[in-house]
Every structure is written in structure tokens, then in C-alpha cells.
């Protein structure tokens, strides 16, 4: 009954979920308009602090910010309800798209309507890398970290340990010096790390069960492996959906091409390049969190196992990708005022962000080489779409859904 007094707030969250385009940056601007100016559920200062806090955590930043608004107004119950209302429309749309994609392909000249989705997706990724570069690369050490991360990511893209290791090393390297971000005062309070145990337990148990299912070749190993794959991505991704997409490409497209890996794990979950690019493109055309792309990937990874497992994959993808974000933000926020006293956190974030830029650049080039072209005309058109997408995002106010619609129309015409 207590939640009844929050109906107007939850209604605002729902309308935000079906109208928020543009990724985390666009979402933040709409949050200011909806939750600060239109109805003052939080102050602008509070919202900016929430956003700053969420930037130091892995996971879906705009989702975490919105969850914190709910947490501030009604504690954990309202925070969870806010999260569910926010992610549900986008997850349903992306899950349904994964299911009906085959039917769409059959009725559109073998999927030709989607033939420019790959180049467009890479154009979005180059744009995100450009924006991230301007924000995160501002001194010699971050430039060096970015270059090394770009090269290492491109070379080791099929290695599952490569991206997490680079992120850890980036945070370590920028902590070797305290000159750029000195510790201004001693942190006075001891952080109670026990609050993060649930997150760690799920991470460890999911990994152990996934490996056991693989070794023993359990009949229903697919959903177990899928949960671990996506939960791990949601736990380790810094930089939002723009980095999640390359991580999922590595997991579900690049890795399954490794012959050594296929010998050890012949039943590895995989998604075709065409399906992956279509899902990564279509998530730009719908409102809501970019992380909802996991709903599509979950369904696409299990689509060959029948309709029940296909829909189960959509649900698993939705839960596994947002669960780490929710656990991290709700457990760490109560100790935020202690955490922000530690300069080591911000030094680590400096290096992590530089690695993220390198990952995005390398992934864009890696994905670009995997775009299927059969002749010079297709190659020229693919490059033209890629460059045009980047120019439109950089120099115009054309919304992302309009760019997706234009590329779909070109695919149908050409």
C-alpha cells in the first residue's frame, strides 16, 4: 500500500522508458527535464552526484541513476520497481525482434533490408569512441594506455581474459602516481565490503556452474552458460552500452570462430555476424537502455534450441545484464560518501576510461573487417554508410532512430 503514493513517480518512469532515446547522454538530459524540472523528485545537484557515482561503477550507468532516484524516494522496494518499469519495454521489444528476425529476413529478399546495419553499427561505435576520447584522453599516460589497449585488444580480441585484464591493468597503472589526483584528506571511515558479497557469490557460483555444465555437457547447459556469459559482461563493462556491444561481439561472434576453442567446447554459444549487427543496430532505434541489447543476444544465442529456450534466452539476457548493475549501485551507494574520499578510486577510473577508449577503437576496426562484402560496390557503400553515420551523429541533430530508419530504407532500395 505504501507504494500507492508513488504512482505518479512510477508513471513518470514508464513514460520516460518509452520516450528516452539517445543512450546514456540523452537519457541524462531527459532525466533532468522529467525528474528535476517537470516534477522535482530530486534536485539537479543530487542527480549530478548520482551520475558521477555511477560513472565509477561497471554496468548500465543511466539505469543505475534512475534506480537511485527510486531508492531515494522509497528505498529498495521502489528502486527495484523503478528498475523493472524502466527496462521492461526495451527488453520486450529487443526480445521480440530476436524472435521475429527470421521471419523478417524471409520476407525481405534474404535480409537485404538489413545489409547496412553492420556498417551503421560500426559508425555508431566510432562516434562513441570519438566522444569518449575527448572526455577521457587528456594527458600522456592516458594516451599511452589508450594506444596499448587498442593494439592489445585487436590482437587478443578472441581471448576471454583480455578485456578484463586490460581494465584492471589500466586502473593499476594510473595509481602508480599520486601527482595528478592527490589524496586531499585521509578517509576517516572503514568501508564495510561485506555488502558486495551477494554480487561476488552470484559471479562465482554462475562461473562454477557454467564450467561444470560445459565439462559434463549437461543437456540444458545452454541457459546456464548464457547466464554466466552475460552476467560476466554486465559485471565488467565500463563505459556503458557502447562497450558492452564489443564485449558481446567478442563473446558470441569472435570467440566461437577460434578452432582451438571449438575443439575444447564444440557446443559454445554463438550468434551469426548478421544477427549480431542487426540486434546492435536496432537497439539504437528504440527507447530505453542500450543494455537491453542483451535481451536480443540471449534469444539469438539459443534460437536454434526451439521457441521455449529462445524466449528463455531473452529473459535470461534481460536479468543477467541488469542484475550486476542493480546489486552494485544499491550496495555501494550507502557507502558512497566514504568511497569518494579515496583518490585511488578516481585514479583507477582515469586508467579504466583510457582502456575503454582503446577497446572501442580496436573493436570498431575488428568489427569493420568482419562486415561481409562481396564486391567493390558493396565495399564502397559500406564505407559510405559508416562514414555518413559518424558525420550525422557528430555534426547534426538527427536522432538515432532516424539514422536507423534511413539505413533500413537504403537496404530495401539498394
Secondary structure by P-SEA (a helix, b strand, c coil): cccccaaaaaaaaaaaaacccccaaaaaaaaaaccccccccccaaaaaaaaaaaaaccccaaaaaaaaaaaacccaaaaaaaaaaacaaaaaaaaaaaaaaaaaaaaccccccccaaaaaaaaaaaaaaaaaaacccccaaaaaaaaaaaaaaaaaccccccaaaaaaaaaaaaaccccccccccccccccccccaaaaaaaaaaaaaaaaaaaaaccccaaaaaaaaaaaaaaacccccaaaaaaaaaaccccccccaaaaaaccccccccaaaaaaaaaaaaaccccccaaaaaaaaaaaccccaaaaaaaaaaaaaaaaaaaaaaaaaaccaaaaaaacaaaaaaaaaaaaaaaaaaaaaaaaaaaacccccaaaaaaaaaaaaaaaaaaccccccaaaaaaaaaaaaaac
